[in-house]
Amino acid sequence: MSKLIAVLVLLVITLPLAVNVLFMGTDSVLGASTKFFSRLIEIATYFGVR
């Protein structure tokens, strides 16, 4: 039972931090990957249309 409580406490501490790093803010992983892939598609379509 104490292991379960310890795991739950660990999740409560780390989950908000992980959500903040992945989804919130200007330098988030989600924002950076969206910018990267949109630029990649833009370059690929530029060479495809050319």
PDB file of N, CA, C, O and CB in Angstrom:
ATOM      1  N   MET A   1       0.822  -1.196   0.000  1.00  0.00           N
ATOM      2  CA  MET A   1       0.000   0.000   0.000  1.00  0.00           C
ATOM      3  C   MET A   1       0.863   1.255   0.000  1.00  0.00           C
ATOM      4  O   MET A   1       0.524   2.245  -0.649  1.00  0.00           O
ATOM      5  CB  MET A   1      -0.934   0.001   1.203  1.00  0.00           C
ATOM      6  N   SER A   2       1.972   1.216   0.723  1.00  0.00           N
ATOM      7  CA  SER A   2       2.827   2.401   0.784  1.00  0.00           C
ATOM      8  C   SER A   2       3.511   2.659  -0.556  1.00  0.00           C
ATOM      9  O   SER A   2       3.795   3.808  -0.896  1.00  0.00           O
ATOM     10  CB  SER A   2       3.879   2.243   1.888  1.00  0.00           C
ATOM     11  N   LYS A   3       3.778   1.592  -1.325  1.00  0.00           N
ATOM     12  CA  LYS A   3       4.366   1.785  -2.655  1.00  0.00           C
ATOM     13  C   LYS A   3       3.374   2.484  -3.578  1.00  0.00           C
ATOM     14  O   LYS A   3       3.760   3.336  -4.378  1.00  0.00           O
ATOM     15  CB  LYS A   3       4.798   0.433  -3.263  1.00  0.00           C
ATOM     16  N   LEU A   4       2.111   2.127  -3.469  1.00  0.00           N
ATOM     17  CA  LEU A   4       1.079   2.757  -4.281  1.00  0.00           C
ATOM     18  C   LEU A   4       0.962   4.244  -3.956  1.00  0.00           C
ATOM     19  O   LEU A   4       0.842   5.074  -4.857  1.00  0.00           O
ATOM     20  CB  LEU A   4      -0.267   2.061  -4.067  1.00  0.00           C
ATOM     21  N   ILE A   5       0.998   4.568  -2.693  1.00  0.00           N
ATOM     22  CA  ILE A   5       0.936   5.971  -2.275  1.00  0.00           C
ATOM     23  C   ILE A   5       2.161   6.727  -2.774  1.00  0.00           C
ATOM     24  O   ILE A   5       2.049   7.871  -3.216  1.00  0.00           O
ATOM     25  CB  ILE A   5       0.830   6.079  -0.739  1.00  0.00           C
ATOM     26  N   ALA A   6       3.327   6.096  -2.704  1.00  0.00           N
ATOM     27  CA  ALA A   6       4.548   6.742  -3.180  1.00  0.00           C
ATOM     28  C   ALA A   6       4.484   7.004  -4.682  1.00  0.00           C
ATOM     29  O   ALA A   6       4.914   8.060  -5.148  1.00  0.00           O
ATOM     30  CB  ALA A   6       5.770   5.881  -2.849  1.00  0.00           C
ATOM     31  N   VAL A   7       3.955   6.057  -5.435  1.00  0.00           N
ATOM     32  CA  VAL A   7       3.825   6.244  -6.887  1.00  0.00           C
ATOM     33  C   VAL A   7       2.833   7.360  -7.187  1.00  0.00           C
ATOM     34  O   VAL A   7       3.078   8.174  -8.077  1.00  0.00           O
ATOM     35  CB  VAL A   7       3.376   4.929  -7.572  1.00  0.00           C
ATOM     36  N   LEU A   8       1.731   7.415  -6.471  1.00  0.00           N
ATOM     37  CA  LEU A   8       0.745   8.471  -6.683  1.00  0.00           C
ATOM     38  C   LEU A   8       1.313   9.847  -6.360  1.00  0.00           C
ATOM     39  O   LEU A   8       1.055  10.811  -7.081  1.00  0.00           O
ATOM     40  CB  LEU A   8      -0.490   8.211  -5.837  1.00  0.00           C
ATOM     41  N   VAL A   9       2.075   9.943  -5.291  1.00  0.00           N
ATOM     42  CA  VAL A   9       2.712  11.212  -4.932  1.00  0.00           C
ATOM     43  C   VAL A   9       3.705  11.625  -6.008  1.00  0.00           C
ATOM     44  O   VAL A   9       3.779  12.799  -6.368  1.00  0.00           O
ATOM     45  CB  VAL A   9       3.418  11.103  -3.565  1.00  0.00           C
ATOM     46  N   LEU A  10       4.459  10.678  -6.515  1.00  0.00           N
ATOM     47  CA  LEU A  10       5.417  10.969  -7.581  1.00  0.00           C
ATOM     48  C   LEU A  10       4.703  11.461  -8.838  1.00  0.00           C
ATOM     49  O   LEU A  10       5.172  12.395  -9.487  1.00  0.00           O
ATOM     50  CB  LEU A  10       6.255   9.723  -7.903  1.00  0.00           C
ATOM     51  N   LEU A  11       3.577  10.844  -9.186  1.00  0.00           N
ATOM     52  CA  LEU A  11       2.802  11.289 -10.343  1.00  0.00           C
ATOM     53  C   LEU A  11       2.244  12.693 -10.148  1.00  0.00           C
ATOM     54  O   LEU A  11       2.249  13.500 -11.077  1.00  0.00           O
ATOM     55  CB  LEU A  11       1.666  10.318 -10.617  1.00  0.00           C
ATOM     56  N   VAL A  12       1.770  12.981  -8.957  1.00  0.00           N
ATOM     57  CA  VAL A  12       1.215  14.306  -8.672  1.00  0.00           C
ATOM     58  C   VAL A  12       2.289  15.379  -8.796  1.00  0.00           C
ATOM     59  O   VAL A  12       2.001  16.502  -9.209  1.00  0.00           O
ATOM     60  CB  VAL A  12       0.592  14.340  -7.267  1.00  0.00           C
ATOM     61  N   ILE A  13       3.520  15.041  -8.443  1.00  0.00           N
ATOM     62  CA  ILE A  13       4.609  16.015  -8.534  1.00  0.00           C
ATOM     63  C   ILE A  13       5.103  16.161  -9.970  1.00  0.00           C
ATOM     64  O   ILE A  13       5.322  17.282 -10.428  1.00  0.00           O
ATOM     65  CB  ILE A  13       5.768  15.603  -7.621  1.00  0.00           C
ATOM     66  N   THR A  14       5.282  15.062 -10.683  1.00  0.00           N
ATOM     67  CA  THR A  14       5.921  15.133 -11.998  1.00  0.00           C
ATOM     68  C   THR A  14       4.961  15.445 -13.145  1.00  0.00           C
ATOM     69  O   THR A  14       5.387  16.017 -14.148  1.00  0.00           O
ATOM     70  CB  THR A  14       6.610  13.843 -12.281  1.00  0.00           C
ATOM     71  N   LEU A  15       3.699  15.094 -13.031  1.00  0.00           N
ATOM     72  CA  LEU A  15       2.766  15.310 -14.137  1.00  0.00           C
ATOM     73  C   LEU A  15       2.580  16.786 -14.493  1.00  0.00           C
ATOM     74  O   LEU A  15       2.626  17.115 -15.678  1.00  0.00           O
ATOM     75  CB  LEU A  15       1.431  14.709 -13.794  1.00  0.00           C
ATOM     76  N   PRO A  16       2.375  17.683 -13.544  1.00  0.00           N
ATOM     77  CA  PRO A  16       2.261  19.102 -13.925  1.00  0.00           C
ATOM     78  C   PRO A  16       3.538  19.649 -14.555  1.00  0.00           C
ATOM     79  O   PRO A  16       3.471  20.486 -15.455  1.00  0.00           O
ATOM     80  CB  PRO A  16       1.906  19.937 -12.708  1.00  0.00           C
ATOM     81  N   LEU A  17       4.686  19.191 -14.099  1.00  0.00           N
ATOM     82  CA  LEU A  17       5.946  19.639 -14.696  1.00  0.00           C
ATOM     83  C   LEU A  17       6.066  19.154 -16.131  1.00  0.00           C
ATOM     84  O   LEU A  17       6.485  19.909 -17.008  1.00  0.00           O
ATOM     85  CB  LEU A  17       7.140  19.144 -13.872  1.00  0.00           C
ATOM     86  N   ALA A  18       5.702  17.905 -16.376  1.00  0.00           N
ATOM     87  CA  ALA A  18       5.785  17.354 -17.727  1.00  0.00           C
ATOM     88  C   ALA A  18       4.809  18.055 -18.667  1.00  0.00           C
ATOM     89  O   ALA A  18       5.154  18.342 -19.813  1.00  0.00           O
ATOM     90  CB  ALA A  18       5.507  15.849 -17.708  1.00  0.00           C
ATOM     91  N   VAL A  19       3.615  18.328 -18.203  1.00  0.00           N
ATOM     92  CA  VAL A  19       2.629  19.032 -19.031  1.00  0.00           C
ATOM     93  C   VAL A  19       3.117  20.437 -19.343  1.00  0.00           C
ATOM     94  O   VAL A  19       2.948  20.923 -20.462  1.00  0.00           O
ATOM     95  CB  VAL A  19       1.255  19.086 -18.325  1.00  0.00           C
ATOM     96  N   ASN A  20       3.720  21.090 -18.359  1.00  0.00           N
ATOM     97  CA  ASN A  20       4.231  22.441 -18.560  1.00  0.00           C
ATOM     98  C   ASN A  20       5.343  22.458 -19.596  1.00  0.00           C
ATOM     99  O   ASN A  20       5.374  23.341 -20.452  1.00  0.00           O
ATOM    100  CB  ASN A  20       4.734  23.022 -17.243  1.00  0.00           C
ATOM    101  N   VAL A  21       6.249  21.502 -19.533  1.00  0.00           N
ATOM    102  CA  VAL A  21       7.366  21.458 -20.480  1.00  0.00           C
ATOM    103  C   VAL A  21       6.888  21.088 -21.877  1.00  0.00           C
ATOM    104  O   VAL A  21       7.367  21.651 -22.861  1.00  0.00           O
ATOM    105  CB  VAL A  21       8.428  20.461 -20.009  1.00  0.00           C
ATOM    106  N   LEU A  22       5.951  20.151 -21.977  1.00  0.00           N
ATOM    107  CA  LEU A  22       5.520  19.667 -23.290  1.00  0.00           C
ATOM    108  C   LEU A  22       4.561  20.614 -24.004  1.00  0.00           C
ATOM    109  O   LEU A  22       4.687  20.806 -25.214  1.00  0.00           O
ATOM    110  CB  LEU A  22       4.869  18.327 -23.141  1.00  0.00           C
ATOM    111  N   PHE A  23       3.613  21.206 -23.295  1.00  0.00           N
ATOM    112  CA  PHE A  23       2.514  21.895 -23.965  1.00  0.00           C
ATOM    113  C   PHE A  23       2.422  23.394 -23.715  1.00  0.00           C
ATOM    114  O   PHE A  23       1.804  24.097 -24.515  1.00  0.00           O
ATOM    115  CB  PHE A  23       1.253  21.280 -23.559  1.00  0.00           C
ATOM    116  N   MET A  24       2.999  23.907 -22.657  1.00  0.00           N
ATOM    117  CA  MET A  24       2.806  25.315 -22.314  1.00  0.00           C
ATOM    118  C   MET A  24       4.036  26.138 -22.673  1.00  0.00           C
ATOM    119  O   MET A  24       5.140  25.607 -22.793  1.00  0.00           O
ATOM    120  CB  MET A  24       2.489  25.465 -20.823  1.00  0.00           C
ATOM    121  N   GLY A  25       3.836  27.412 -22.838  1.00  0.00           N
ATOM    122  CA  GLY A  25       4.949  28.326 -23.051  1.00  0.00           C
ATOM    123  C   GLY A  25       5.381  28.426 -24.502  1.00  0.00           C
ATOM    124  O   GLY A  25       4.923  27.670 -25.358  1.00  0.00           O
ATOM    125  N   THR A  26       6.274  29.374 -24.761  1.00  0.00           N
ATOM    126  CA  THR A  26       6.725  29.607 -26.132  1.00  0.00           C
ATOM    127  C   THR A  26       7.785  28.606 -26.560  1.00  0.00           C
ATOM    128  O   THR A  26       7.895  28.303 -27.748  1.00  0.00           O
ATOM    129  CB  THR A  26       7.266  31.014 -26.273  1.00  0.00           C
ATOM    130  N   ASP A  27       8.558  28.093 -25.636  1.00  0.00           N
ATOM    131  CA  ASP A  27       9.625  27.144 -25.960  1.00  0.00           C
ATOM    132  C   ASP A  27       9.227  25.712 -25.639  1.00  0.00           C
ATOM    133  O   ASP A  27      10.079  24.897 -25.286  1.00  0.00           O
ATOM    134  CB  ASP A  27      10.894  27.504 -25.207  1.00  0.00           C
ATOM    135  N   SER A  28       7.963  25.402 -25.756  1.00  0.00           N
ATOM    136  CA  SER A  28       7.508  24.052 -25.441  1.00  0.00           C
ATOM    137  C   SER A  28       7.907  23.086 -26.545  1.00  0.00           C
ATOM    138  O   SER A  28       8.173  23.491 -27.676  1.00  0.00           O
ATOM    139  CB  SER A  28       5.989  24.028 -25.235  1.00  0.00           C
ATOM    140  N   VAL A  29       7.943  21.827 -26.208  1.00  0.00           N
ATOM    141  CA  VAL A  29       8.300  20.791 -27.178  1.00  0.00           C
ATOM    142  C   VAL A  29       7.258  20.737 -28.292  1.00  0.00           C
ATOM    143  O   VAL A  29       7.604  20.575 -29.462  1.00  0.00           O
ATOM    144  CB  VAL A  29       8.424  19.411 -26.485  1.00  0.00           C
ATOM    145  N   LEU A  30       5.997  20.871 -27.933  1.00  0.00           N
ATOM    146  CA  LEU A  30       4.925  20.834 -28.929  1.00  0.00           C
ATOM    147  C   LEU A  30       5.037  22.003 -29.902  1.00  0.00           C
ATOM    148  O   LEU A  30       4.893  21.822 -31.111  1.00  0.00           O
ATOM    149  CB  LEU A  30       3.556  20.852 -28.241  1.00  0.00           C
ATOM    150  N   GLY A  31       5.292  23.191 -29.385  1.00  0.00           N
ATOM    151  CA  GLY A  31       5.430  24.359 -30.249  1.00  0.00           C
ATOM    152  C   GLY A  31       6.637  24.269 -31.160  1.00  0.00           C
ATOM    153  O   GLY A  31       6.569  24.629 -32.335  1.00  0.00           O
ATOM    154  N   ALA A  32       7.742  23.788 -30.614  1.00  0.00           N
ATOM    155  CA  ALA A  32       8.957  23.660 -31.424  1.00  0.00           C
ATOM    156  C   ALA A  32       8.782  22.620 -32.522  1.00  0.00           C
ATOM    157  O   ALA A  32       9.208  22.845 -33.655  1.00  0.00           O
ATOM    158  CB  ALA A  32      10.151  23.291 -30.542  1.00  0.00           C
ATOM    159  N   SER A  33       8.167  21.493 -32.208  1.00  0.00           N
ATOM    160  CA  SER A  33       7.980  20.461 -33.231  1.00  0.00           C
ATOM    161  C   SER A  33       6.960  20.910 -34.279  1.00  0.00           C
ATOM    162  O   SER A  33       7.097  20.572 -35.454  1.00  0.00           O
ATOM    163  CB  SER A  33       7.527  19.139 -32.584  1.00  0.00           C
ATOM    164  N   THR A  34       5.947  21.661 -33.872  1.00  0.00           N
ATOM    165  CA  THR A  34       4.982  22.184 -34.841  1.00  0.00           C
ATOM    166  C   THR A  34       5.652  23.147 -35.806  1.00  0.00           C
ATOM    167  O   THR A  34       5.407  23.096 -37.011  1.00  0.00           O
ATOM    168  CB  THR A  34       3.820  22.882 -34.123  1.00  0.00           C
ATOM    169  N   LYS A  35       6.504  24.031 -35.277  1.00  0.00           N
ATOM    170  CA  LYS A  35       7.239  24.959 -36.146  1.00  0.00           C
ATOM    171  C   LYS A  35       8.152  24.214 -37.101  1.00  0.00           C
ATOM    172  O   LYS A  35       8.231  24.538 -38.286  1.00  0.00           O
ATOM    173  CB  LYS A  35       8.057  25.942 -35.310  1.00  0.00           C
ATOM    174  N   PHE A  36       8.844  23.206 -36.569  1.00  0.00           N
ATOM    175  CA  PHE A  36       9.786  22.445 -37.383  1.00  0.00           C
ATOM    176  C   PHE A  36       9.078  21.740 -38.532  1.00  0.00           C
ATOM    177  O   PHE A  36       9.509  21.832 -39.681  1.00  0.00           O
ATOM    178  CB  PHE A  36      10.529  21.428 -36.524  1.00  0.00           C
ATOM    179  N   PHE A  37       7.982  21.031 -38.221  1.00  0.00           N
ATOM    180  CA  PHE A  37       7.307  20.265 -39.261  1.00  0.00           C
ATOM    181  C   PHE A  37       6.568  21.164 -40.249  1.00  0.00           C
ATOM    182  O   PHE A  37       6.462  20.819 -41.426  1.00  0.00           O
ATOM    183  CB  PHE A  37       6.339  19.284 -38.635  1.00  0.00           C
ATOM    184  N   SER A  38       6.061  22.292 -39.801  1.00  0.00           N
ATOM    185  CA  SER A  38       5.414  23.198 -40.754  1.00  0.00           C
ATOM    186  C   SER A  38       6.437  23.793 -41.706  1.00  0.00           C
ATOM    187  O   SER A  38       6.152  23.967 -42.890  1.00  0.00           O
ATOM    188  CB  SER A  38       4.664  24.317 -40.016  1.00  0.00           C
ATOM    189  N   ARG A  39       7.614  24.104 -41.209  1.00  0.00           N
ATOM    190  CA  ARG A  39       8.689  24.603 -42.084  1.00  0.00           C
ATOM    191  C   ARG A  39       9.157  23.503 -43.036  1.00  0.00           C
ATOM    192  O   ARG A  39       9.433  23.772 -44.205  1.00  0.00           O
ATOM    193  CB  ARG A  39       9.885  25.124 -41.242  1.00  0.00           C
ATOM    194  N   LEU A  40       9.246  22.275 -42.547  1.00  0.00           N
ATOM    195  CA  LEU A  40       9.660  21.151 -43.382  1.00  0.00           C
ATOM    196  C   LEU A  40       8.663  20.910 -44.520  1.00  0.00           C
ATOM    197  O   LEU A  40       9.064  20.673 -45.659  1.00  0.00           O
ATOM    198  CB  LEU A  40       9.807  19.884 -42.529  1.00  0.00           C
ATOM    199  N   ILE A  41       7.377  20.969 -44.213  1.00  0.00           N
ATOM    200  CA  ILE A  41       6.349  20.795 -45.244  1.00  0.00           C
ATOM    201  C   ILE A  41       6.397  21.946 -46.240  1.00  0.00           C
ATOM    202  O   ILE A  41       6.213  21.745 -47.441  1.00  0.00           O
ATOM    203  CB  ILE A  41       4.945  20.699 -44.607  1.00  0.00           C
ATOM    204  N   GLU A  42       6.644  23.148 -45.741  1.00  0.00           N
ATOM    205  CA  GLU A  42       6.748  24.307 -46.627  1.00  0.00           C
ATOM    206  C   GLU A  42       7.892  24.139 -47.616  1.00  0.00           C
ATOM    207  O   GLU A  42       7.731  24.425 -48.803  1.00  0.00           O
ATOM    208  CB  GLU A  42       6.942  25.587 -45.812  1.00  0.00           C
ATOM    209  N   ILE A  43       9.038  23.683 -47.144  1.00  0.00           N
ATOM    210  CA  ILE A  43      10.198  23.475 -48.020  1.00  0.00           C
ATOM    211  C   ILE A  43       9.925  22.337 -49.003  1.00  0.00           C
ATOM    212  O   ILE A  43      10.263  22.443 -50.182  1.00  0.00           O
ATOM    213  CB  ILE A  43      11.466  23.168 -47.183  1.00  0.00           C
ATOM    214  N   ALA A  44       9.320  21.260 -48.530  1.00  0.00           N
ATOM    215  CA  ALA A  44       9.042  20.115 -49.406  1.00  0.00           C
ATOM    216  C   ALA A  44       8.051  20.485 -50.506  1.00  0.00           C
ATOM    217  O   ALA A  44       8.225  20.076 -51.654  1.00  0.00           O
ATOM    218  CB  ALA A  44       8.496  18.937 -48.588  1.00  0.00           C
ATOM    219  N   THR A  45       7.028  21.243 -50.173  1.00  0.00           N
ATOM    220  CA  THR A  45       6.067  21.642 -51.202  1.00  0.00           C
ATOM    221  C   THR A  45       6.667  22.668 -52.146  1.00  0.00           C
ATOM    222  O   THR A  45       6.287  22.719 -53.316  1.00  0.00           O
ATOM    223  CB  THR A  45       4.800  22.202 -50.562  1.00  0.00           C
ATOM    224  N   TYR A  46       7.584  23.476 -51.674  1.00  0.00           N
ATOM    225  CA  TYR A  46       8.251  24.446 -52.548  1.00  0.00           C
ATOM    226  C   TYR A  46       9.037  23.721 -53.639  1.00  0.00           C
ATOM    227  O   TYR A  46       8.970  24.088 -54.812  1.00  0.00           O
ATOM    228  CB  TYR A  46       9.193  25.366 -51.728  1.00  0.00           C
ATOM    229  N   PHE A  47       9.778  22.689 -53.243  1.00  0.00           N
ATOM    230  CA  PHE A  47      10.550  21.938 -54.233  1.00  0.00           C
ATOM    231  C   PHE A  47       9.656  21.057 -55.096  1.00  0.00           C
ATOM    232  O   PHE A  47      10.019  20.740 -56.229  1.00  0.00           O
ATOM    233  CB  PHE A  47      11.602  21.083 -53.541  1.00  0.00           C
ATOM    234  N   GLY A  48       8.498  20.656 -54.587  1.00  0.00           N
ATOM    235  CA  GLY A  48       7.585  19.840 -55.371  1.00  0.00           C
ATOM    236  C   GLY A  48       6.868  20.645 -56.446  1.00  0.00           C
ATOM    237  O   GLY A  48       6.595  20.129 -57.530  1.00  0.00           O
ATOM    238  N   VAL A  49       6.564  21.901 -56.156  1.00  0.00           N
ATOM    239  CA  VAL A  49       5.844  22.756 -57.097  1.00  0.00           C
ATOM    240  C   VAL A  49       6.786  23.319 -58.144  1.00  0.00           C
ATOM    241  O   VAL A  49       6.378  23.596 -59.272  1.00  0.00           O
ATOM    242  CB  VAL A  49       5.137  23.893 -56.359  1.00  0.00           C
ATOM    243  N   ARG A  50       8.009  23.484 -57.782  1.00  0.00           N
ATOM    244  CA  ARG A  50       9.009  24.114 -58.636  1.00  0.00           C
ATOM    245  C   ARG A  50       9.264  23.412 -59.881  1.00  0.00           C
ATOM    246  O   ARG A  50      10.090  23.853 -60.680  1.00  0.00           O
ATOM    247  CB  ARG A  50      10.245  24.251 -57.945  1.00  0.00           C
TER     248      ARG A  50
END
